[in-house]
Every structure is written in structure tokens, then in C-alpha cells.
């Protein structure tokens, strides 16, 4: 993944010539101080670049066209320092292809009670200058994020940071590429979808390959390269005795290393950002990629099992948003329940493919039978996740449109050791409770696959959904099933009739 600091958001200030050059000079100075302060803010992970103060329609349109063509620019932060008549923004805003955030702030935090005069009022009139601009954005039907408050407030900077992370993920999605090895699991509905509509909506491409295409690359991996990677495994993980040199399954671990190296080379050669596999299509591979998938996800690749390309793309976007934040992000599946009425919980896992970025402590590298698929025992990392808040997110194709479902959860330490469960696992309590959350998820049509994250929160997903122009349903501590069903009906009316 590209480091977030290499992305730019452009800080753009609106004004007009009515007040004279002296006022415009002050406006430029204020804009420079604000943009510099935001660039230095720890909560904002991208670069904030100051652009010129815009005072007429021609300059506005020229800057918009420049932003559209600038690959490093992922969006604009727009602020009206004085009063910028909004009809001058029409030509530019109707051309804008990048996301934008409307920052409703002013340079000074407090009113200078003893000194305030009309000169001060004419200069510092964002209170109604931004409202004029807001009207035009609404009149044009433009999606944007509105952040209100003084620019030095930590909360304001945090909101801008959340938006900038979502904007970076959106930019990444626009040029994303998903490699799909084999088809989806046979007869499964939710992993299907309209790839053309997905490319129109999100930008990423989905490319299908026969598993033999990957197997040929894996077979070309040199023994010495595989041995070197196995040595790295021994340094990074607690490796089971049978996988150690001289152990009964050491050569099988070497096969796992060859699969990882081959898969990594295939993805790098094609500039892919995510991928899928399926246990039903493994011709030419001795084992289902497990360890390889876990390690590639830890490096930022999106992944979806059983051909689930939508979840692969979603996991990638969540990983981009979570860069540099504590906690990790992984492909996930609701696997089984603990239905104690006093302590109902979900055990999340998958056959193999859970990302080590969500591990607590050093994972154990083990090899066990898969149980399905008829292939050799695959290697995998076994671990649990740390306690604390997290989200599960699922993206589904509703036929002509997409829906994003997000559930806030609380991860808890397993009550017992689970000594016979040979996969990575996460135990969580869905909010507001399992019965409500599961019912709402099912009413919404949420998939059994999801993106799980302890790095980002529901607010990141809200901004991302808004950038994509897709429906968002959030299940949290305030969810009630009857009200949730009403929201589904309202959304059906709105999203079913709205245009792209």
C-alpha cells in the first residue's frame, strides 16, 4: 500500500475582490496558517497542501480541473473565509471528480469582545459565507463531508483525518485490481455479483484466472528461495515441532512457502491489490493457501475466500483506511455461536485465512487437516485477537446497487483455551446484543463473509459509503429491530429510485 502521507488533500479558500487587496492578503495568511496546522496535525495522516485563494469562477474551474488530473490529490478541503458568492462555484463544482470536505470554521476561535468592529466582521464572516457555499452544494446535489468547529480543535482534526483516510481508500479503490483464482464456491449466492456495476461504482477491476495460471508460477519458485522464507517463518512465529527442520512435515511447510512466493510474485506482476481463492478449485496446488493468505493480508492485500471478490475489495479499502492506527484488519466469517442467554457471543474464524494483523502475541505456525477439499494438510497461523471494540462490515450486491452493512462489536477473551481449534479465532459480542444484531444483519441481507477491523470504526465506513454513493446500514448500541426494518423500507424506496 502507498503510505498515506504521499497522498495530498488540497486546502482551498474562497473569497472575493469586494473587500480589497489588503483583506485578501490577510485571507491568504490565515489560509496558510490553517493549512500548515492541519498538515502538522497528528490526527490527519495525509499531506495538506495549501492552494490559492479563489475569487472568481475562472480560477475555481481551473483549480478543479487541475485537481482532477493530479494523481496525488485525493480530495479538496474547501473553506469560505469571507463571503464567496456561490454562483461563481457552479462551473467548478459541476466539473469536480474528486471528493471534497466542507470545513465550516473561522481563523479566530473567540470573538474579540472589546475590539470587534465592522472591519473584523467583514473579514471574518465564514458563519454565513460557508452557508452560502453550502446552499450551492445542496442545490447541485453534491455528496460531501461537512465538518464544523475551530480548526485547532482535536475533534475537528480527527474528523478531517477520518475523511482523509476514507478518501485515500476511495482513491485506492478507483485503481484497484482483484485477482480471482477459480470461481466462487459452487451454489453460493452472496459471493456472486455484478463485476461491471462494481467497476462503475467503485473503480476496481476483477480479473479471473484458472488455478493453473497460479500453479505454474508456484512451480517456478526455487528451492533456495523457499528455504529462505521458511527460515523467516522460524524467526517470526512459534513453529510446531513437526514443521521444524527434520520434522515429519517440514517439507510440507516448504510447499507452503513456495505457494506464498508464487502467489506474491503473481500479484506483484499484475499490480493487484486483492485476490480470492476457493478450496473447490485447487488443481495444480498441493494445499489450499492458508499461511500465504494470512501473510499477504498482513502486507495490505485484500482477500475473500471462496471467490468472494467484493469482500476482497472491501478488506483492502479497510486496510488502507487503517494504516498507522492501532489494531488490524482481516477477512472474517461468523462461524458459530455461544448462545448463553446471559452472555451470548459469536466465534469468528475461517478455515485458514485470518490476518495476523489482528493477533495478540506471537502466532503459532501449525499444520492440520482442512477437513474439506480433498487436498493435503495446509499450514496456518493460530492465534486470538486482543479485547476491545471492533467492527464487522459486509458489502452485498442488491441487484443494480450495493449495500454496506456494519456491526459494532466488542471483542472478548475466550472463556477457555480452545485447545483443539486449529485456526485463528476472534470471540465478540455484537452490539446491542446477539439476537438484535443477528436479526438486523439477516434482515439486511448481510453476508457470512465480512471485513473485521480493530483499527477503524463505523464512522470511517460511513464516510467511505458516502464517497461511493452506496447504502449504509449500521447496527450498533442503539439498534432496535422494528426501527431497523423501517429503515430498510425507506432505503429501498430511496436507493431503488435514485440515479448514479
C-alpha positions in Angstrom: 0.0 0.0 0.0 1.1 3.5 -0.7 1.9 5.4 2.6 -0.9 7.8 3.4 1.5 10.8 3.7 2.1 10.5 0.0 -1.5 11.4 -0.7 -2.5 15.1 -0.8 -5.6 16.9 0.1 -5.7 20.4 -1.2 -6.8 23.2 1.2 -8.8 25.7 -0.9 -10.1 29.0 0.4 -13.0 31.0 -1.2 -13.3 34.8 -1.1 -14.0 37.7 -3.5 -12.4 41.0 -4.5 -15.1 43.1 -2.9 -13.1 43.8 0.2 -9.8 44.9 -1.5 -6.3 43.6 -1.7 -5.4 44.2 2.0 -8.2 41.9 3.1 -7.2 39.3 0.6 -3.7 39.3 1.8 -4.9 38.6 5.3 -7.1 35.8 4.0 -4.1 34.2 2.3 -2.1 34.5 5.5 -4.9 32.9 7.5 -5.3 30.1 5.0 -1.6 29.4 5.1 -1.6 29.1 8.9 -4.7 26.8 8.9 -3.4 24.5 6.1 0.0 24.3 7.9 -1.7 23.5 11.2 -3.7 20.7 9.6 -0.7 19.3 7.8 1.1 19.1 11.1 -1.9 17.6 12.9 -1.2 14.1 14.1 -4.8 13.0 13.5 -4.6 13.8 9.8 -2.4 11.1 8.1 -2.2 12.7 4.6 -0.4 15.8 3.4 -2.4 19.0 3.4 -1.3 21.3 0.6 -2.4 25.0 0.5 -3.7 26.2 -2.8 -4.5 29.7 -3.9 -7.4 31.8 -2.6 -10.2 31.6 -5.2 -12.1 34.8 -6.0 -13.8 34.1 -9.4 -15.4 31.4 -11.5 -12.5 31.0 -13.9 -9.9 30.4 -11.1 -12.2 28.0 -9.4 -12.8 25.9 -12.5 -9.1 25.9 -13.4 -8.2 24.6 -9.9 -10.8 21.9 -10.1 -9.5 20.7 -13.5 -6.0 20.7 -12.0 -7.2 18.6 -9.1 -9.0 16.1 -11.4 -5.7 15.5 -13.2 -3.4 15.4 -10.2 -2.8 11.7 -9.3 -1.5 12.6 -5.8 -4.6 14.7 -5.0 -7.3 12.6 -3.3 -9.7 15.4 -2.4 -10.3 19.0 -1.5 -10.9 20.8 1.8 -13.0 23.9 1.0 -13.5 26.9 3.3 -15.1 30.2 2.7 -13.1 32.8 4.7 -15.2 35.8 3.8 -18.3 35.8 1.7 -17.8 33.9 -1.6 -20.9 34.3 -3.7 -21.7 30.7 -4.6 -22.8 31.1 -8.2 -19.1 31.5 -9.1 -18.6 27.9 -7.8 -21.1 26.3 -10.2 -18.8 25.8 -13.1 -16.1 24.3 -11.0 -18.2 22.1 -8.7 -20.0 20.5 -11.7 -16.6 19.5 -13.1 -15.2 18.2 -9.8 -14.3 14.5 -9.9 -12.5 14.3 -6.5 -14.2 14.0 -3.1 -14.4 17.2 -1.0 -14.8 18.2 2.6 -16.5 21.5 3.5 -14.7 22.8 6.6 -17.0 25.3 8.4 -14.6 27.2 10.6 -13.0 30.6 11.1 -9.5 31.7 11.7 -10.1 33.1 15.2 -11.7 30.9 17.8 -13.2 33.6 20.1 -14.9 36.9 19.5 -12.6 39.8 20.5 -15.3 41.4 22.6 -13.6 44.7 23.3 -12.1 45.2 19.9 -14.6 43.9 17.4 -15.7 46.3 14.7 -17.1 46.2 11.2 -13.6 45.6 9.6 -13.4 42.5 11.7 -16.9 41.5 10.8 -16.3 41.9 7.1 -13.1 39.8 7.2 -14.4 37.0 9.5 -17.7 36.1 8.1 -17.4 32.4 7.4 -20.5 32.0 9.6 -22.6 33.0 6.6 -20.0 32.6 3.8 -20.0 28.9 4.4 -23.8 28.8 4.5 -23.9 30.4 1.0 -21.5 27.8 -0.2 -23.4 25.0 1.5 -26.6 26.1 -0.3 -25.0 25.7 -3.7 -23.6 22.2 -2.8 -27.0 21.1 -1.7 -28.7 22.8 -4.8 -26.3 20.8 -7.0 -27.0 17.6 -5.1 -23.3 17.1 -4.3 -22.1 14.5 -1.8 -19.6 15.9 0.7 -18.5 15.8 4.3 -19.3 18.8 6.4 -17.1 19.4 9.5 -17.9 22.2 11.9 -15.7 23.8 14.6 -12.5 25.6 15.1 -9.7 24.2 13.0 -7.4 23.7 16.0 -9.9 21.6 17.9 -8.7 18.0 18.2 -12.2 16.8 17.4 -12.2 18.8 14.2 -8.8 17.5 13.1 -9.9 14.0 14.0 -13.0 14.3 11.7 -10.8 15.6 8.9 -8.5 12.7 9.5 -11.3 10.1 9.2 -12.5 11.7 6.0 -8.9 11.8 4.6 -8.5 8.0 5.4 -11.7 7.2 3.6 -10.7 9.5 0.6 -7.4 7.6 0.4 -9.2 4.3 0.4 -11.6 5.6 -2.3 -8.6 6.7 -4.5 -7.1 3.2 -3.9 -10.3 1.6 -4.9 -10.6 3.6 -8.1 -7.4 2.0 -9.4 -7.7 -1.4 -7.6 -7.2 -4.8 -9.2 -8.6 -8.0 -7.8 -7.2 -11.4 -9.0 -9.8 -14.2 -8.8 -8.3 -17.7 -8.8 -11.1 -20.0 -9.8 -14.8 -19.3 -9.5 -16.8 -18.7 -6.3 -17.9 -21.7 -4.2 -20.5 -23.6 -6.2 -24.2 -22.8 -5.5 -23.3 -19.9 -3.0 -25.3 -16.8 -3.8 -23.9 -14.0 -1.7 -20.4 -14.2 -3.2 -21.8 -13.6 -6.7 -22.3 -10.1 -8.0 -22.2 -7.7 -10.9 -18.5 -7.0 -11.7 -19.4 -4.4 -14.3 -21.5 -2.5 -11.9 -18.8 -2.8 -9.2 -16.2 -1.3 -11.6 -18.6 1.5 -12.5 -19.4 2.2 -8.8 -16.0 1.6 -7.1 -13.5 1.7 -9.9 -11.7 -1.6 -9.2 -11.2 -4.3 -11.8 -11.8 -8.0 -11.2 -9.7 -10.4 -13.3 -10.4 -14.2 -13.4 -7.6 -16.8 -13.7 -7.5 -20.5 -13.8 -5.7 -22.0 -10.8 -3.2 -23.5 -13.3 -2.0 -20.0 -14.0 -1.0 -19.6 -10.4 0.3 -23.2 -10.1 2.7 -22.5 -13.0 4.3 -19.6 -11.1 4.4 -21.6 -7.9 6.3 -24.4 -9.6 8.9 -22.0 -10.8 9.9 -21.0 -7.2 13.4 -22.0 -6.5 14.1 -24.4 -3.6 16.6 -21.9 -2.1 14.0 -19.1 -2.1 11.5 -21.4 -0.3 14.2 -22.4 2.3 14.9 -18.7 3.0 11.3 -18.0 3.6 10.9 -21.0 5.9 13.8 -19.5 7.9 11.8 -16.3 8.2 8.8 -18.3 9.4 11.0 -19.8 12.2 12.2 -16.4 13.3 8.7 -14.7 13.3 6.4 -17.4 14.7 6.2 -20.2 17.2 6.7 -23.1 14.8 5.3 -26.5 15.7 7.9 -29.3 16.2 6.8 -31.3 13.2 7.4 -28.3 11.0 10.9 -27.7 12.2 13.9 -28.9 10.1 14.0 -32.7 10.4 10.3 -32.8 11.5 7.8 -35.0 9.8 6.1 -32.1 8.0 9.0 -29.8 7.3 8.9 -30.4 3.6 5.2 -29.6 3.6 5.9 -26.3 5.2 8.4 -25.7 2.4 5.5 -26.2 0.0 3.5 -23.6 1.8 6.5 -21.2 1.4 6.6 -21.9 -2.3 2.9 -21.1 -2.6 3.4 -17.8 -0.8 6.3 -16.8 -3.0 4.4 -17.8 -6.2 1.3 -16.0 -5.1 3.2 -12.9 -4.1 5.0 -12.8 -7.5 1.8 -13.3 -9.4 0.1 -10.4 -7.5 3.1 -8.1 -7.8 3.5 -8.8 -11.5 -0.2 -7.9 -12.1 -0.2 -4.9 -9.8 -3.1 -6.5 -7.9 -4.4 -5.1 -4.6 -6.5 -8.1 -3.6 -7.3 -11.6 -4.5 -9.6 -14.6 -3.9 -9.1 -18.4 -3.7 -11.5 -21.3 -3.3 -11.0 -24.8 -1.8 -13.1 -26.2 -4.6 -10.6 -25.2 -7.3 -7.0 -26.2 -6.4 -5.8 -28.2 -9.5 -2.1 -28.0 -9.5 -1.6 -26.8 -5.9 -0.9 -29.4 -3.2 -2.7 -27.5 -0.5 -5.1 -24.6 -0.1 -3.2 -21.4 0.5 -3.6 -20.6 4.2 -0.3 -19.2 5.6 0.3 -17.4 2.3 -3.1 -15.6 2.5 -2.6 -14.6 6.1 0.8 -13.1 5.4 -0.2 -11.3 2.3 -3.2 -9.8 4.1 -0.8 -8.6 6.7 1.1 -6.8 4.0 -2.1 -4.9 2.9 -3.7 -7.1 0.3 -7.4 -7.6 0.4 -8.8 -11.1 0.4 -12.0 -13.0 0.1 -12.5 -16.8 0.4 -14.5 -18.9 -2.0 -14.2 -16.4 -4.8 -15.7 -13.5 -2.8 -14.2 -10.6 -4.8 -16.5 -8.0 -3.2 -15.1 -8.8 0.3 -11.6 -8.9 -1.0 -12.0 -5.3 -2.3 -13.7 -4.2 1.0 -10.9 -5.7 3.1 -8.4 -3.8 1.0 -10.2 -0.5 1.5 -10.5 -1.1 5.2 -6.7 -1.8 5.4 -5.9 1.5 3.5 -8.1 3.4 6.0 -6.5 1.7 9.0 -2.8 2.5 8.1 -0.9 3.6 11.1 -3.8 3.1 13.5 -3.5 0.6 16.4 -5.2 -2.7 15.7 -5.5 -4.7 12.5 -8.0 -5.7 9.8 -8.8 -9.1 8.4 -11.1 -11.1 6.3 -13.6 -12.8 8.7 -16.6 -15.1 9.0 -19.3 -15.5 11.6 -18.6 -19.2 12.3 -20.5 -20.4 15.4 -22.4 -19.0 18.4 -22.2 -19.2 22.2 -26.0 -18.9 22.9 -25.8 -18.5 26.7 -28.8 -16.1 27.3 -26.7 -14.2 29.8 -23.6 -14.0 27.7 -24.3 -14.6 24.0 -21.3 -14.3 21.7 -20.0 -15.0 18.2 -16.9 -17.1 17.5 -15.4 -15.7 14.3 -12.9 -17.6 12.3 -12.3 -19.2 8.9 -10.8 -22.4 7.6 -7.4 -20.8 7.4 -7.5 -17.2 6.2 -7.5 -14.8 9.1 -4.9 -12.0 9.0 -2.1 -11.9 11.6 -2.5 -8.1 11.9 -5.3 -8.8 14.5 -3.2 -11.3 16.5 -2.3 -10.8 20.2 1.1 -12.1 21.0 3.2 -14.3 18.6 1.1 -16.6 16.4 1.7 -20.3 16.4 2.6 -21.8 13.0 0.9 -25.2 12.7 -0.3 -27.7 10.1 -3.6 -29.6 10.4 -6.1 -31.3 8.0 -8.5 -29.0 6.3 -11.4 -31.4 6.5 -12.9 -30.5 3.1 -11.5 -30.1 -0.4 -9.6 -33.4 -0.6 -6.1 -31.8 -0.5 -3.0 -32.1 1.7 -2.9 -30.5 5.2 -2.3 -26.8 4.9 -0.1 -24.6 7.1 -1.8 -21.8 9.0 -1.1 -19.3 11.8 -3.2 -19.9 15.0 -3.9 -17.0 17.4 -6.6 -15.0 19.1 -7.3 -11.2 19.0 -7.0 -8.6 21.8 -10.0 -7.4 23.7 -11.8 -4.2 22.7 -14.1 -2.5 20.2 -14.2 -3.6 16.6 -16.4 -3.6 13.6 -17.6 -6.2 11.1 -18.6 -4.9 7.6 -20.2 -6.7 4.7 -20.8 -5.5 1.2 -23.6 -7.1 -0.8 -25.0 -6.8 -4.3 -28.7 -6.0 -4.1 -29.2 -6.2 -7.9 -28.3 -2.9 -9.6 -26.9 -1.4 -6.4 -24.7 -2.2 -3.4 -25.4 -2.2 0.3 -22.8 -1.9 3.1 -23.8 -3.4 6.5 -21.7 -2.5 9.5 -22.0 -4.0 13.0 -20.1 -2.6 16.0 -18.8 -5.4 18.3 -16.8 -5.9 21.5 -14.0 -8.5 21.3 -13.6 -10.6 24.4 -11.0 -13.1 25.6 -12.3 -16.7 25.1 -13.5 -18.1 28.3 -11.5 -21.3 27.8 -8.4 -22.2 25.8 -10.0 -23.9 22.7 -7.0 -26.3 22.5 -8.4 -28.4 19.7 -9.4 -25.5 17.4 -6.6 -25.3 14.8 -7.4 -21.9 13.3 -7.1 -18.2 14.3 -10.2 -17.0 16.1 -12.0 -14.0 17.5 -14.7 -14.0 20.1 -17.0 -11.0 20.1 -20.3 -9.6 21.5 -22.3 -7.9 18.8 -24.0 -4.6 19.7 -26.5 -4.1 21.0 -26.8 -7.9 21.6 -26.5 -11.0 19.6 -30.3 -11.5 19.0 -30.8 -8.0 17.8 -27.6 -7.8 15.8 -28.1 -11.1 14.1 -31.7 -10.4 13.2 -30.8 -7.0 11.8 -27.9 -8.4 9.8 -30.1 -11.1 8.3 -32.9 -8.7 7.5 -30.3 -6.5 5.7 -29.0 -9.5 3.8 -25.5 -9.2 5.2 -23.1 -11.9 4.0 -21.4 -14.6 6.2 -18.1 -13.1 5.0 -17.0 -9.7 6.3 -14.2 -7.3 6.9 -13.3 -7.2 10.5 -11.3 -4.4 12.0 -10.0 -3.2 15.3 -8.2 -0.3 13.6 -11.1 1.7 12.1 -14.6 2.4 13.3 -18.1 2.7 11.9 -17.5 6.4 11.1 -14.8 5.5 8.6 -17.2 3.2 6.9 -19.9 5.9 6.9 -17.6 8.3 5.0 -16.5 5.6 2.6 -20.1 4.6 1.8 -20.9 8.3 1.2 -18.0 8.7 -1.2 -19.1 5.6 -3.1 -22.7 6.7 -3.1 -24.0 3.4 -1.7 -26.4 2.5 1.0 -25.1 2.1 4.6 -26.8 0.2 7.4 -25.2 0.4 10.8 -26.0 -2.0 13.6 -24.9 -0.5 17.0 -25.9 0.0 20.6 -29.0 2.0 19.5 -30.4 -0.5 17.1 -33.9 -1.9 17.5 -35.2 -4.4 15.1 -38.5 -2.8 14.3 -36.9 0.6 13.6 -34.2 -1.1 11.6 -36.9 -2.8 9.4 -38.4 0.6 8.8 -35.0 2.0 7.7 -34.7 -0.9 5.2 -38.1 0.0 3.7 -37.2 3.7 3.5 -33.8 2.9 2.0 -35.4 0.6 -0.6 -37.6 3.5 -1.7 -34.7 6.0 -1.9 -31.9 3.8 -3.3 -34.1 1.9 -5.6 -35.2 5.1 -7.4 -32.0 7.2 -7.1 -29.7 7.7 -10.1 -26.0 7.0 -10.1 
